[in-house]
Amino acid sequence: MAMLGYQNAVLDPAVVLSASSVSDGYSPEFLRIGMGNPSVAWQTVSGVVSATLSLTAPTPITWRVACLARTNLTSSATMRVQVGAYDSGTISAGVVAGVGQALHILPADASGPSMVITLTDAANPDRLLNVPLAYAGPVRVTNIAPSSEAGRDVRRADTSMRGGTVIVEPLSAARTWNLVFAALLDNDIAWLDALESAAAGGINILAVPREGSARASAETILGLLKPGGRGFLTATGHRRTWSATISERL
């Protein structure tokens, strides 16, 4: 099953963001900007490799997923997620080298006014924690079609010289998914309308293509979504099709 989310508590101005360690010029408030750039991020003080990030709302929120993207976390990093009576305990953050993404999926929706995420990365060579992007909140769970494909949006400024020599200047290589959903129901449409509206406004969308996969953290993308077309799977119209392309926010 796949998960899609747009109701990110991090972006809610009523939610208070706080952290146990904050480096000058790297407030957790920068998580609201939504750029995957390490210079616009929450960062701990140099030497601090264990810290908590807290989200506190005035009223209870439904929480299902916590995702920290474009981080400097290593594969040995751990995380702990607490919501009300729920406590994940200290577990692997699931970070894959080259991706730098931590992900925790709660076993079921949990309701509460706050979420506390504890990160520890004792082996971090930077001797600090840097987190540019975060998602915390509810998701929609639905079937994903096997025709969905992962890839990379590679950008380069290549220069071809006389004689055929090519000088390569790498620019970026964002992870992408071409998502296809072939079994949406009528009661999914209102939610889909809201997701597409959020995406059109430039809000980062969370996509977890396979929630139970061992590579879920590496395959998950928090980024910009471009909706595709909608259609009907059968002549009766009881099931709908929908596609979209999502690229990680760099």
SERO-4910 file (N, C-alpha, C, O; in steps of 0.05 Angstrom, whole numbers):
BEGIN
 pado doro    nc1    nc2    nc3   cac1   cac2   cac3    cc1    cc2    cc3    oc1    oc2    oc3
  Met    A     17    -24      0      0      0      0     18     25      0     39     25     11
  Ala    A      7     46    -13     22     71    -14      9     91      5    -14     88     13
  Met    A     24    111     12     14    133     30     20    159     17     41    164      6
  Leu    A      0    177     18      3    204      8     -6    224     30    -27    219     43
  Gly    A      9    245     33      1    265     54      7    293     45     28    299     33
  Tyr    A    -11    311     52     -6    340     47    -11    357     72     -4    381     72
  Gln    A    -24    346     93    -31    361    116     -8    360    136     -9    347    157
  Asn    A     12    375    130     37    375    145     35    394    169     33    419    166
  Ala    A     36    383    193     34    400    217     58    419    219     55    440    232
  Val    A     80    413    207    103    431    208     97    458    196    108    478    204
  Leu    A     79    458    176     72    482    161     50    498    174     44    520    166
  Asp    A     37    486    194     14    499    207     24    522    225     39    516    244
  Pro    A     17    547    220     27    569    237     18    567    266     30    579    284
  Ala    A     -3    551    272    -12    548    299      4    528    315      2    526    339
  Val    A     20    512    300     37    492    313     64    504    321     77    517    304
  Val    A     71    501    346     97    512    356    119    491    351    117    468    359
  Leu    A    140    500    338    163    483    333    185    491    352    192    515    355
  Ser    A    197    471    366    218    477    385    238    454    384    231    431    376
  Ala    A    262    459    392    284    439    392    301    442    417    304    464    427
  Ser    A    313    420    425    330    420    449    357    433    444    371    441    463
  Ser    A    365    434    419    390    447    412    386    462    385    376    451    366
  Val    A    394    487    385    391    504    361    416    520    357    424    536    374
  Ser    A    428    517    333    451    533    326    442    561    317    420    563    305
  Asp    A    458    581    322    451    608    313    446    609    283    462    600    267
  Gly    A    422    620    276    416    622    247    404    597    235    400    596    211
  Tyr    A    397    577    252    386    552    242    363    543    259    363    521    270
  Ser    A    343    560    262    320    555    278    302    533    266    302    530    242
  Pro    A    288    518    283    268    499    272    247    512    255    233    499    240
  Glu    A    244    539    258    224    553    242    231    551    212    213    554    195
  Phe    A    256    547    206    264    544    178    252    520    164    251    518    140
  Leu    A    243    500    181    229    477    169    204    485    155    194    470    138
  Arg    A    192    508    162    168    517    149    173    527    120    154    529    105
  Ile    A    198    534    114    204    544     88    201    523     66    192    529     44
  Gly    A    208    499     73    203    477     54    224    474     32    218    463     11
  Met    A    248    483     37    270    479     17    289    458     28    295    457     52
  Gly    A    299    440     10    317    419     19    346    427     19    363    411     12
  Asn    A    351    451     27    378    462     26    389    463     55    376    474     73
  Pro    A    413    452     60    424    451     87    429    479     99    433    481    123
  Ser    A    430    500     82    434    527     93    408    539    103    409    560    116
  Val    A    385    526     97    359    536    106    347    512    121    329    498    110
  Ala    A    356    508    146    349    484    160    349    488    190    359    508    200
  Trp    A    338    468    204    342    467    233    369    452    237    374    431    225
  Gln    A    386    464    254    412    452    259    419    454    288    413    474    301
  Thr    A    432    433    299    440    434    327    467    449    330    481    453    310
  Val    A    473    455    354    499    468    360    521    448    354    518    424    358
  Ser    A    544    458    345    567    440    339    574    423    363    576    433    385
  Gly    A    577    397    358    583    379    380    558    364    391    561    345    406
  Val    A    535    374    384    510    361    394    499    342    372    490    351    351
  Val    A    500    317    378    491    296    359    467    281    369    460    260    358
  Ser    A    454    291    389    429    279    399    411    302    408    418    319    425
  Ala    A    387    304    396    369    326    402    340    319    396    335    299    383
  Thr    A    322    334    407    294    330    403    282    353    387    289    376    390
  Leu    A    263    346    370    247    365    355    218    361    364    207    339    362
  Ser    A    205    382    374    178    380    384    159    397    368    165    420    360
  Leu    A    135    386    362    114    400    349     90    400    368     81    379    377
  Thr    A     81    424    375     59    426    395     36    443    383     40    466    376
  Ala    A     13    431    381    -11    444    370    -30    452    392    -30    440    414
  Pro    A    -47    472    387    -67    480    407    -89    459    412   -102    459    433
  Thr    A    -94    443    392   -114    422    393   -103    396    383    -82    396    368
  Pro    A   -115    373    389   -104    347    379   -103    345    349   -120    356    335
  Ile    A    -82    332    339    -77    327    311    -76    297    307    -68    282    324
  Thr    A    -83    288    283    -80    261    275    -52    257    264    -45    271    245
  Trp    A    -36    239    276     -9    234    267     -6    206    256    -17    187    268
  Arg    A      8    202    235     14    175    225     42    172    215     54    150    218
  Val    A     54    194    204     81    192    193     99    215    203     90    237    205
  Ala    A    124    208    208    144    228    213    167    224    193    178    202    192
  Cys    A    173    244    177    194    241    157    212    266    159    203    288    159
  Leu    A    238    261    160    258    282    160    275    278    135    288    257    131
  Ala    A    275    298    117    287    294     91    311    313     86    313    334     98
  Arg    A    329    304     68    352    319     60    371    325     83    384    345     84
  Thr    A    372    307    103    388    311    127    417    302    122    424    291    102
  Asn    A    433    308    143    461    298    143    464    273    160    486    265    167
  Leu    A    442    260    167    442    236    183    456    213    169    455    211    145
  Thr    A    470    197    185    484    173    174    466    149    178    445    149    191
  Ser    A    475    127    166    460    102    167    459     90    195    443     72    200
  Ser    A    475    100    214    474     90    241    456    107    259    455    102    283
  Ala    A    443    127    248    426    145    264    402    130    275    392    112    262
  Thr    A    393    138    298    368    127    310    348    150    314    355    173    315
  Met    A    323    142    317    302    161    323    282    149    342    280    125    345
  Arg    A    268    167    356    246    159    374    223    178    370    227    202    370
  Val    A    199    167    366    176    184    360    155    179    383    148    156    389
  Gln    A    146    201    394    126    199    416    102    217    410    105    240    403
  Val    A     79    205    412     53    219    408     34    208    430     26    185    428
  Gly    A     27    225    449     10    216    470     20    191    484     43    191    494
  Ala    A      4    170    485     12    144    497     30    128    479     42    108    488
  Tyr    A     32    136    453     49    120    435     78    128    438     85    152    440
  Asp    A     95    108    438    124    112    440    138     90    423    136     66    429
  Ser    A    151     99    402    164     79    384    188     66    398    197     45    389
  Gly    A    199     78    419    224     69    430    247     78    412    241     90    391
  Thr    A    271     73    419    294     81    403    298     60    381    303     36    386
  Ile    A    295     68    356    296     50    333    314     62    312    322     86    313
  Ser    A    321     46    292    337     56    270    321     77    255    297     74    251
  Ala    A    334     98    246    321    119    231    317    111    202    303    124    187
  Gly    A    329     88    194    325     78    167    340     94    146    333     92    122
  Val    A    360    109    153    374    126    134    391    109    116    407     92    125
  Val    A    389    114     90    405    101     70    426    120     60    419    143     54
  Ala    A    451    111     58    472    129     48    465    141     21    456    127      3
  Gly    A    470    167     19    464    181     -6    437    192     -8    431    208    -26
  Val    A    419    184     11    392    195     11    387    213     35    375    234     33
  Gly    A    397    205     58    396    222     82    368    227     92    362    249    101
  Gln    A    351    207     91    323    211     99    315    191    121    321    167    120
  Ala    A    303    202    142    293    186    164    262    185    162    249    204    155
  Leu    A    252    161    168    223    157    165    213    138    187    225    118    193
  His    A    191    146    199    177    128    218    147    129    212    135    151    211
  Ile    A    136    106    208    107    103    204     94     91    229    101     68    236
  Leu    A     76    105    241     63     94    264     45     71    255     35     71    233
  Pro    A     41     51    272     25     27    264     -4     34    259    -18     20    245
  Ala    A    -14     56    270    -41     66    266    -42     95    272    -24    106    284
  Asp    A    -64    108    263    -67    137    270    -66    141    300    -78    126    315
  Ala    A    -52    162    308    -51    169    336    -59    198    339    -51    215    323
  Ser    A    -76    204    358    -85    232    362    -73    244    387    -71    231    408
  Gly    A    -65    269    384    -53    283    407    -44    311    398    -42    316    375
  Pro    A    -40    328    417    -32    356    411     -3    359    403      6    380    394
  Ser    A     13    338    408     42    341    403     55    316    393     46    294    397
  Met    A     77    320    379     95    298    371    123    306    378    131    329    374
  Val    A    138    288    390    166    293    397    183    272    383    179    248    385
  Ile    A    202    283    368    221    266    352    249    269    364    259    291    365
  Thr    A    260    247    373    288    248    383    307    235    363    302    212    355
  Leu    A    327    250    356    347    240    337    374    237    351    382    254    367
  Thr    A    388    215    345    415    210    356    432    199    333    425    179    321
  Asp    A    455    211    329    473    203    308    502    206    318    516    224    309
  Ala    A    510    189    336    536    192    349    560    190    329    581    202    334
  Ala    A    556    177    307    578    173    287    578    195    266    593    194    247
  Asn    A    561    215    269    559    236    248    586    251    246    595    263    265
  Pro    A    598    251    222    624    264    218    623    294    220    643    307    226
  Asp    A    599    306    217    596    335    219    595    344    248    598    367    255
  Arg    A    590    325    266    587    330    295    564    350    301    566    366    319
  Leu    A    543    348    285    519    363    289    497    350    272    503    333    256
  Leu    A    472    359    277    450    349    262    438    371    245    435    394    255
  Asn    A    433    366    219    422    386    201    398    374    187    400    353    174
  Val    A    375    387    191    349    377    180    335    400    165    324    418    177
  Pro    A    335    399    138    322    420    122    292    417    119    278    436    117
  Leu    A    283    392    117    255    386    111    243    367    131    256    348    140
  Ala    A    217    370    137    204    352    155    174    350    148    162    370    140
  Tyr    A    163    327    152    134    322    149    125    307    174    138    288    182
  Ala    A    103    317    186     92    303    209     61    307    207     52    330    207
  Gly    A     47    285    206     18    288    204      4    264    193     16    242    192
  Pro    A    -20    267    183    -36    244    173    -29    238    144    -16    255    130
  Val    A    -37    215    134    -33    207    107    -58    192     98    -75    183    114
  Arg    A    -61    189     72    -82    173     60    -69    147     50    -48    148     37
  Val    A    -80    124     57    -69     98     48    -86     88     25   -110     86     27
  Thr    A    -72     80      3    -86     71    -20    -69     52    -36    -45     50    -32
  Asn    A    -81     37    -55    -66     19    -72    -50     34    -92    -59     55   -102
  Ile    A    -27     24    -99    -10     36   -120     -7     16   -143     -4     -8   -138
  Ala    A     -8     25   -168     -7      8   -191     22     -1   -195     41     14   -191
  Pro    A     26    -26   -205     53    -36   -211     68    -21   -233     92    -23   -236
  Ser    A     53     -4   -248     66     11   -269     80     36   -259     92     51   -275
  Ser    A     78     42   -233     92     64   -221    122     60   -224    132     38   -221
  Glu    A    136     82   -229    165     79   -234    181    101   -218    172    124   -216
  Ala    A    204     92   -208    222    111   -194    244    118   -213    251    103   -231
  Gly    A    256    142   -209    278    151   -226    291    175   -214    289    181   -191
  Arg    A    306    189   -231    320    214   -222    317    235   -244    319    229   -268
  Asp    A    312    259   -235    311    282   -253    339    294   -253    345    311   -237
  Val    A    356    285   -272    384    293   -273    386    319   -289    377    321   -312
  Arg    A    398    339   -277    403    365   -290    433    369   -293    448    367   -273
  Arg    A    442    375   -317    471    381   -322    473    404   -342    455    408   -358
  Ala    A    495    418   -340    501    439   -360    526    429   -375    549    438   -370
  Asp    A    522    411   -394    544    400   -409    553    419   -432    536    433   -444
  Thr    A    578    420   -436    590    436   -458    605    418   -477    623    404   -469
  Ser    A    597    418   -503    610    401   -523    632    418   -537    626    439   -547
  Met    A    656    408   -536    678    421   -548    683    411   -577    673    390   -585
  Arg    A    699    426   -591    707    418   -618    722    391   -616    740    389   -599
  Gly    A    715    372   -632    728    346   -630    711    326   -614    718    303   -613
  Gly    A    689    336   -602    671    317   -589    675    315   -559    659    302   -545
  Thr    A    695    328   -548    699    327   -519    676    341   -505    667    362   -513
  Val    A    665    328   -484    643    339   -469    652    345   -441    662    328   -426
  Ile    A    649    370   -433    655    379   -406    629    378   -390    610    392   -396
  Val    A    629    361   -370    604    357   -354    604    374   -329    623    375   -314
  Glu    A    582    388   -325    578    404   -301    552    395   -288    530    404   -295
  Pro    A    554    376   -268    530    367   -255    516    389   -240    529    405   -226
  Leu    A    490    390   -241    474    410   -227    458    398   -204    460    406   -181
  Ser    A    441    379   -211    425    366   -191    415    339   -201    416    333   -225
  Ala    A    406    323   -182    395    296   -189    374    289   -169    378    273   -151
  Ala    A    350    301   -172    328    296   -153    316    269   -158    311    261   -180
  Arg    A    310    255   -136    296    229   -138    267    235   -146    255    255   -137
  Thr    A    256    218   -162    228    222   -172    213    196   -171    224    174   -171
  Trp    A    186    199   -172    168    176   -176    147    185   -196    135    207   -193
  Asn    A    141    168   -215    118    170   -232     97    152   -219     98    128   -223
  Leu    A     78    164   -205     59    149   -190     34    143   -206     23    161   -219
  Val    A     24    119   -204     -1    111   -218    -19     97   -198    -11     78   -185
  Phe    A    -43    107   -196    -63     95   -179    -87     86   -196    -98    102   -211
  Ala    A    -95     61   -194   -115     50   -212   -140     40   -198   -157     27   -211
  Ala    A   -143     46   -173   -166     36   -159   -177     55   -138   -185     47   -116
  Leu    A   -178     81   -145   -189    101   -127   -219     99   -127   -231     93   -147
  Leu    A   -231    105   -104   -260    104   -101   -271    132   -100   -257    152    -98
  Asp    A   -298    134   -103   -311    160   -103   -305    176    -78   -303    200    -78
  Asn    A   -303    161    -55   -298    176    -30   -269    185    -27   -262    198     -8
  Asp    A   -252    179    -47   -225    190    -48   -223    216    -62   -203    231    -59
  Ile    A   -243    223    -78   -241    246    -96   -239    273    -81   -223    290    -89
  Ala    A   -255    277    -61   -253    302    -46   -225    306    -34   -214    328    -35
  Trp    A   -214    284    -23   -187    286    -12   -167    291    -34   -148    306    -30
  Leu    A   -171    279    -57   -153    283    -80   -154    312    -90   -133    323    -97
  Asp    A   -177    323    -90   -180    351    -98   -164    369    -79   -150    387    -88
  Ala    A   -165    363    -53   -150    379    -33   -120    376    -37   -105    395    -35
  Leu    A   -111    351    -42    -83    346    -46    -73    361    -71    -51    373    -70
  Glu    A    -87    359    -93    -79    373   -117    -78    403   -113    -61    417   -124
  Ser    A    -97    414    -98    -97    443    -92    -72    451    -76    -60    471    -82
  Ala    A    -65    434    -56    -41    440    -40    -16    438    -58      2    455    -55
  Ala    A    -15    418    -75      8    415    -93     11    438   -112     33    447   -117
  Ala    A    -12    448   -122    -11    471   -141      0    496   -127     11    513   -140
  Gly    A     -4    498   -101      6    521    -86     35    518    -78     46    536    -65
  Gly    A     48    497    -86     77    493    -80     83    480    -54    106    480    -45
  Ile    A     62    469    -41     67    454    -15     81    428    -21     74    414    -40
  Asn    A    100    421     -5    113    395     -8     94    373      0     81    374     21
  Ile    A     92    353    -17     74    330    -13     91    306     -4    114    303    -14
  Leu    A     81    289     13     95    265     21     83    241      6     59    237      5
  Ala    A    101    225     -6     93    201    -20    110    178    -10    135    178    -12
  Val    A     97    158      2    110    133     11     99    111     -7     78    101     -3
  Pro    A    114    104    -28    104     85    -48     97     57    -37     78     44    -46
  Arg    A    113     48    -18    109     21     -6    114     23     24    137     22     33
  Glu    A     93     25     39     96     29     68    110      7     82    123     12    102
  Gly    A    107    -18     73    118    -41     88    146    -49     77    157    -69     87
  Ser    A    157    -35     59    182    -42     46    206    -36     65    205    -17     80
  Ala    A    226    -54     63    251    -49     78    265    -23     68    281    -12     83
  Arg    A    258    -15     44    270      9     32    251     33     32    254     52     17
  Ala    A    231     32     50    211     53     51    223     81     54    215    100     41
  Ser    A    243     83     72    255    109     78    270    119     54    271    144     49
  Ala    A    283    101     39    299    109     15    281    116     -8    288    133    -25
  Glu    A    257    104    -10    240    108    -33    219    130    -28    208    140    -47
  Thr    A    215    137     -4    196    159      3    207    185     -8    231    191     -7
  Ile    A    188    202    -18    196    228    -28    178    250    -14    154    247    -13
  Leu    A    191    271     -5    178    295      5    186    317    -14    208    327    -14
  Gly    A    167    325    -31    174    345    -51    150    354    -67    127    352    -59
  Leu    A    156    365    -90    136    378   -107    122    357   -125    135    341   -137
  Leu    A     96    359   -125     80    340   -140     65    354   -163     54    375   -160
  Lys    A     67    341   -186     52    351   -210     31    331   -217     38    309   -226
  Pro    A      5    337   -213    -16    318   -219    -18    312   -249    -12    329   -266
  Gly    A    -25    287   -255    -31    279   -282    -60    279   -287    -75    295   -276
  Gly    A    -69    261   -304    -98    259   -311   -113    240   -293   -101    223   -279
  Arg    A   -139    243   -294   -157    225   -280   -174    210   -300   -180    221   -322
  Gly    A   -183    186   -293   -199    171   -311   -216    151   -296   -216    150   -272
  Phe    A   -230    134   -312   -246    113   -300   -234     86   -307   -225     81   -329
  Leu    A   -233     68   -287   -221     42   -291   -241     23   -305   -233      6   -321
  Thr    A   -267     27   -299   -288     10   -311   -310     28   -322   -311     51   -316
  Ala    A   -327     15   -338   -348     30   -351   -368     41   -330   -381     61   -335
  Thr    A   -371     28   -307   -390     37   -287   -380     61   -272   -396     76   -260
  Gly    A   -354     66   -274   -342     90   -261   -339     88   -231   -334    108   -218
  His    A   -342     64   -220   -340     61   -191   -311     63   -181   -306     70   -158
  Arg    A   -292     58   -199   -264     60   -192   -250     80   -211   -256     80   -235
  Arg    A   -233     96   -200   -220    117   -216   -190    111   -219   -178     97   -203
  Thr    A   -178    123   -239   -149    123   -242   -139    151   -239   -152    171   -245
  Trp    A   -114    153   -230   -101    179   -226    -71    175   -227    -61    154   -219
  Ser    A    -57    195   -238    -28    193   -239    -16    220   -231    -29    240   -232
  Ala    A     10    219   -223     24    243   -215     53    238   -215     62    215   -214
  Thr    A     69    259   -218     98    258   -216    107    274   -192     98    297   -188
  Ile    A    124    262   -175    134    276   -152    164    276   -152    176    256   -158
  Ser    A    176    299   -146    205    302   -145    214    313   -118    201    331   -107
  Glu    A    235    301   -107    243    310    -80    251    340    -81    262    349   -101
  Arg    A    246    354    -60    252    382    -58    281    386    -51    290    379    -29
  Leu    A    295    398    -70    324    403    -65    328    431    -54    351    439    -49
***
